[in-house]
Amino acid sequence: MRLPKFSALSGLWIRCAALLAGVLSLSGCEWYRMDGPQSTITTEGPVAARQTDLFYLTCWVTLVIFIFVGSTLAYAIWKFRARSEADAHAEPPEQGHGNPMVEIGLIGASVLSLVIIAFPTIRDISYTYDVPEAQKAFAYNVTATGYQWWFKFDYPSETIPGAGILTTGNELVIPAGRPVHIDLRSADVMHSFWIPKLAGKVDMIPNRANFLWLQADHPGYYWGQCAEFCGDSHALMRFRVIALGAADFNAWLAHQKEPAHVAEAAAKPAAQFASLRSFGTNEIGFPANDLLERDPFAAWKQKQLPDAAPADPALIAQGRALFASKTCIACHTIRGVDGAVGVRGPDLTHVGARTTIAAGLLENNPEELQRWIHNPGAVKPGNKMWVEGFLANNIQLTPADETALVAFLSSLK
């Protein structure tokens, strides 16, 4: 029996190439696009840019090694292939120890490859570890705390004189073009803080202080994610980062300093939101239910403004009463609402101004908010609002109760 010209290994290469071609064709011939919301390739900050540049350098060095080793292997397969049946059954040639010069050359090339990668790695670790010394005085400081399964963000009291520590949940607003130092904490198990377009992953470890720094080059809306398995709903533990220009950031801070704007006092909302008028409205013209998907930054800006539809003060008052009677105030803080000083769940003082709920899982609109309130355990398995709230306290809500609570929470801006 005559052997084929190419070995079985060559046939395997051909099959792999065909499989890769099929995958690329199924992807719509856009395999080269890696600019999604959690891309680490299209970066928008200096820390992520340094990390991506180092990744590319490593890829180029390993590509050179791959080409060298692969071409040598391909040459050997071609050169010493069995050309006939007699070749296939012939005794192998005498085996030697090898060529010392070749071995020394390969060792030297390997060391050189490591050196090429090592020096930029050490330099970039030093740069990305903490805010550069020349910028530390200008850095903005925030504390992020991971919970199962959401994130709390505490702004320092000195940022807002007389306001104490400002707390938000699952949406971190930062000044664009300015370094931000983030202290990382965990309230329960290990989490990992990751904003792919701005900075790499850093662990949040119980009973251990950790930190990272990042900077957004320009205003924008960025996706964040817990990157360390931390329980049933680890994959549903998300957050958002919104970077604002200096004027808009100061306006947002001034607004967050105020207590919740519950629309039961119907005469005031326009004046209350005056500081946020620079955010504008939905000038892009997308339907409201498509805006978050098409332009999340514009959707966030629009969320900061009062709702166009008139509020129902009676329905909001009913929701406010239910929020207290159903023991929601035991876990959530709403500044301006008596008794709502809980700390086990996210601060809801301005929850109506956030683009997402359930830690970045659902869009913040009445339909999704009611879905969350109706059965949080079905949306995010094992979450404490369901296990230690609804189940432990036997909380029962009628459709009318849910509607009232949605109206109340939506009015908190």
C-alpha positions in Angstrom: 0.0 0.0 0.0 1.4 3.4 -1.0 1.4 6.1 1.6 0.1 9.6 0.7 2.5 12.4 0.2 1.4 14.2 3.3 1.4 12.7 6.8 -1.7 12.3 9.0 -0.5 15.5 10.8 -0.8 17.4 7.6 -4.4 16.2 7.2 -5.2 17.3 10.7 -3.9 20.8 9.8 -6.1 20.9 6.8 -9.2 19.9 8.8 -8.4 22.6 11.4 -8.0 25.2 8.7 -11.4 24.2 7.3 -13.0 24.4 10.7 -11.5 27.8 11.3 -12.8 29.0 7.9 -16.3 27.7 8.7 -16.3 29.5 12.1 -15.2 32.8 10.5 -17.8 32.5 7.8 -20.6 31.8 10.3 -19.5 35.0 12.2 -20.6 37.1 9.2 -17.0 37.7 8.0 -16.6 40.2 10.9 -14.2 38.2 12.9 -11.8 41.1 13.1 -14.2 43.3 14.9 -13.7 43.2 18.7 -15.2 46.6 19.7 -18.1 45.3 21.9 -19.0 47.0 25.2 -16.7 44.8 27.1 -13.8 44.7 24.6 -10.3 44.8 25.9 -9.0 45.6 22.4 -10.7 49.0 21.8 -9.6 50.8 25.0 -10.6 54.3 26.2 -8.2 54.9 29.0 -4.4 54.9 29.7 -4.4 51.9 32.0 -6.3 49.6 29.6 -4.2 51.0 26.7 -1.0 50.0 28.4 -2.3 46.5 29.2 -3.5 46.1 25.6 -0.2 47.2 24.1 1.6 44.7 26.3 -0.8 42.0 25.1 -0.1 42.9 21.5 3.7 42.8 22.1 3.4 39.3 23.6 1.2 38.2 20.7 3.8 39.5 18.2 6.7 37.8 20.0 4.8 34.5 20.2 3.7 34.8 16.6 7.4 35.0 15.5 8.1 31.9 17.6 5.1 30.1 16.2 6.1 30.9 12.6 9.7 29.8 13.2 8.7 26.5 15.0 5.8 25.8 12.6 7.8 26.4 9.5 10.6 24.2 10.8 8.1 21.4 11.6 6.5 21.8 8.2 9.9 21.6 6.5 10.8 18.5 8.4 7.4 16.8 7.5 7.9 17.6 3.9 11.6 16.8 3.7 11.5 13.5 5.5 8.1 12.2 4.3 7.7 8.6 3.2 7.9 8.8 -0.6 7.3 5.1 -1.2 6.2 1.9 0.6 9.8 0.9 0.9 10.6 4.2 2.7 7.7 3.5 5.1 9.2 0.2 6.2 12.8 1.2 6.1 14.9 1.4 9.3 15.1 4.9 10.8 18.5 6.7 10.2 21.1 6.7 12.9 20.1 9.1 15.7 22.5 11.7 17.0 22.7 13.9 20.0 22.1 17.1 18.0 23.9 20.2 17.0 25.3 22.2 20.0 25.3 25.4 18.0 21.6 25.0 17.1 20.7 24.2 20.8 22.7 27.2 22.1 21.1 29.4 19.4 17.5 28.2 20.4 18.3 28.9 24.1 19.6 32.4 23.3 16.5 33.1 21.1 14.2 32.0 24.0 16.0 34.2 26.5 15.9 37.1 24.1 12.1 36.6 23.6 11.6 36.6 27.4 13.7 39.8 27.7 11.7 41.5 25.0 8.5 40.8 26.9 9.9 41.2 30.5 11.1 44.8 30.3 7.8 46.3 29.0 5.9 44.0 31.5 7.8 45.4 34.5 7.4 49.0 33.2 3.7 48.6 32.7 3.1 46.8 36.0 4.7 49.8 37.7 2.6 52.2 35.7 -0.8 50.5 36.1 -0.2 49.6 39.8 -1.2 53.1 41.2 -1.8 56.6 40.0 1.5 58.1 38.8 3.2 60.2 41.4 2.8 63.4 39.3 -1.0 62.9 39.1 -1.7 61.7 42.7 -2.7 65.2 44.0 -5.2 65.4 41.1 -6.7 62.0 41.6 -10.3 61.4 42.5 -11.0 58.8 45.2 -13.9 56.3 45.4 -14.5 53.1 47.4 -16.1 50.1 45.7 -17.5 47.3 47.8 -18.6 44.0 46.3 -21.7 42.1 47.6 -23.4 39.0 46.4 -24.4 40.1 43.8 -24.1 43.9 43.4 -21.6 46.8 43.8 -21.7 49.7 46.2 -19.8 52.9 45.5 -18.9 55.4 48.3 -17.7 58.9 47.4 -15.5 60.6 50.0 -17.1 63.2 52.3 -14.5 65.8 51.3 -15.8 65.7 47.8 -19.2 67.2 48.9 -18.6 69.4 51.9 -21.2 68.9 54.6 -22.9 65.9 52.9 -21.1 63.0 54.6 -20.3 60.0 52.4 -22.4 59.8 49.3 -23.4 56.3 48.3 -24.6 54.9 45.0 -25.3 51.4 43.8 -24.2 49.7 40.6 -23.6 52.9 38.6 -20.2 54.6 39.2 -20.0 58.2 37.9 -16.5 59.5 37.5 -14.9 62.7 36.1 -13.5 62.1 32.5 -9.9 63.0 31.8 -8.9 62.7 35.5 -7.3 59.7 37.3 -9.6 57.9 39.6 -8.2 55.8 42.6 -10.7 53.1 43.6 -10.3 51.3 46.9 -11.6 47.8 46.6 -13.4 46.0 49.4 -15.6 42.9 49.8 -18.5 42.4 52.2 -18.7 38.7 51.9 -16.8 36.5 49.4 -14.0 37.2 46.9 -15.1 39.3 43.9 -13.1 40.8 41.1 -13.5 44.4 39.8 -13.3 44.7 36.0 -14.0 47.5 33.5 -12.5 46.1 30.3 -12.2 49.4 28.3 -10.7 51.3 31.3 -8.6 48.8 33.4 -7.8 45.2 34.0 -9.2 42.9 36.7 -8.3 43.4 40.4 -9.6 41.1 43.2 -11.8 42.3 46.0 -10.8 40.1 48.9 -12.6 39.9 52.3 -10.7 41.5 55.2 -7.9 42.7 52.8 -7.5 46.2 51.3 -6.9 46.4 47.6 -7.1 49.1 45.0 -6.7 50.0 41.3 -6.7 53.2 39.3 -8.2 54.1 36.0 -9.0 57.1 33.8 -11.6 57.6 31.1 -10.1 59.6 28.2 -13.4 61.2 27.4 -17.0 61.2 28.6 -18.8 58.0 27.9 -20.7 54.9 29.2 -18.8 51.8 30.1 -19.7 48.2 31.1 -18.2 46.6 34.2 -18.4 43.0 35.5 -17.4 40.8 38.4 -14.7 38.6 37.1 -14.3 36.1 40.0 -16.8 33.3 40.5 -18.7 34.3 43.7 -21.9 32.2 43.8 -25.1 31.3 41.9 -25.6 34.7 40.2 -21.9 35.6 39.6 -22.5 36.0 35.9 -25.4 38.5 36.7 -23.2 40.7 38.9 -22.6 43.7 36.6 -22.3 47.5 36.9 -21.9 50.6 34.8 -19.3 53.4 34.8 -20.4 56.8 33.5 -17.6 59.4 32.8 -18.6 63.0 32.6 -16.9 66.3 31.8 -16.0 68.5 34.7 -19.2 70.7 34.6 -21.6 67.8 34.2 -19.8 65.8 36.9 -20.1 68.7 39.4 -23.8 69.1 38.5 -24.4 65.4 39.0 -22.6 65.5 42.4 -24.7 68.5 43.5 -27.8 66.7 42.5 -26.8 63.5 44.2 -26.2 65.5 47.4 -29.9 66.3 47.7 -32.5 63.9 49.1 -34.7 61.8 46.8 -37.0 63.9 44.6 -40.3 62.1 45.3 -42.9 63.5 42.8 -45.6 63.8 45.4 -44.9 67.6 45.7 -46.0 68.2 42.1 -45.0 71.9 41.8 -41.2 71.7 42.1 -39.5 69.2 39.8 -38.4 71.5 37.0 -36.5 73.7 39.5 -35.0 70.8 41.3 -33.4 69.5 38.1 -32.0 72.9 37.0 -28.4 71.9 37.6 -28.7 69.0 35.2 -30.1 70.9 32.2 -26.7 70.6 30.4 -27.4 66.9 29.9 -30.1 67.7 27.4 -32.8 65.3 26.1 -33.1 62.6 23.6 -32.0 64.8 20.7 -30.9 61.7 18.7 -34.4 60.7 17.9 -34.3 57.0 18.8 -37.5 55.5 20.3 -37.2 55.6 24.1 -37.2 51.8 24.4 -34.3 51.6 21.9 -32.1 54.4 23.3 -30.3 52.4 25.9 -29.2 49.8 23.4 -28.3 52.2 20.6 -26.7 55.0 22.7 -26.5 54.2 26.4 -24.7 57.4 27.3 -27.6 59.5 25.8 -30.0 57.2 27.7 -28.2 57.9 31.0 -28.3 61.6 30.4 -32.0 61.5 29.7 -32.6 59.5 32.8 -31.3 62.4 34.9 -34.1 64.7 33.9 -37.7 64.6 35.2 -40.1 62.3 33.5 -42.1 63.9 30.7 -45.3 62.1 31.8 -47.1 63.7 34.8 -46.7 61.7 38.0 -49.6 60.3 40.0 -49.0 61.7 43.6 -51.6 59.4 45.1 -50.1 56.2 43.5 -46.6 57.3 44.5 -47.7 57.9 48.1 -49.2 54.4 48.2 -45.9 53.0 47.0 -44.0 54.9 49.6 -46.2 53.5 52.3 -45.8 50.0 50.9 -42.0 50.4 50.9 -42.2 50.9 54.6 -44.8 48.4 55.5 -43.2 45.6 53.5 -39.9 46.1 55.4 -38.0 47.3 52.3 -36.7 50.1 54.5 -34.8 47.6 56.6 -32.4 46.9 53.7 -32.4 50.1 51.6 -31.5 53.7 52.2 -33.5 56.5 50.6 -32.3 59.9 51.9 -35.4 62.0 52.5 -37.7 59.0 53.3 -38.2 58.5 57.1 -36.9 55.1 58.3 -35.3 54.1 55.0 -31.8 53.7 56.4 -31.0 50.0 55.6 -27.5 49.2 54.3 -27.8 45.5 53.2 -29.1 46.5 49.8 -28.2 49.2 47.3 -28.9 52.9 48.1 -32.1 53.8 46.2 -32.1 57.6 46.8 -31.9 58.4 43.1 -32.6 54.9 41.7 -35.0 56.4 39.1 -32.1 58.2 37.5 -30.2 54.9 36.8 -30.2 53.2 33.5 -30.2 49.7 34.9 -31.5 47.7 37.9 -30.6 44.4 39.5 -26.9 45.1 39.2 -26.8 46.0 35.5 -29.0 43.1 34.5 -32.3 44.8 33.6 -33.1 48.1 31.9 -34.6 50.5 34.4 -38.1 50.9 33.0 -41.5 50.3 34.6 -41.9 46.8 32.9 -38.5 45.5 34.0 -38.8 47.1 37.5 -42.2 45.3 38.0 -40.6 42.1 36.8 -37.9 42.4 39.4 -40.2 43.3 42.2 -42.6 40.5 41.3 -40.1 37.7 41.7 -36.4 38.7 42.2 -35.5 35.0 42.7 -36.5 34.1 39.2 -34.5 37.0 37.7 -31.3 36.5 39.8 -31.2 33.1 41.6 -30.2 33.1 45.2 -30.1 36.9 45.6 -30.6 38.1 49.2 -33.5 40.4 48.4 -35.4 37.2 47.6 -34.0 34.8 50.1 -33.6 37.1 53.2 -36.3 39.5 52.2 -39.3 38.0 50.4 -39.0 34.5 51.7 -37.8 35.2 55.2 -40.5 37.9 55.8 -43.2 36.2 53.7 -43.7 39.3 51.6 -46.7 39.1 49.4 -47.4 41.7 46.7 -50.6 42.1 44.7 -50.5 43.5 41.1 -51.8 46.8 42.5 -49.0 46.8 45.1 -46.4 46.2 42.5 -47.7 49.0 40.3 -47.6 51.4 43.3 -44.0 50.4 44.2 -42.9 50.9 40.6 -44.4 54.4 40.5 -42.7 55.3 43.8 -39.2 53.9 42.9 -39.4 55.4 39.4 -40.1 58.8 40.9 -36.8 58.7 42.9 -34.6 61.0 40.9 
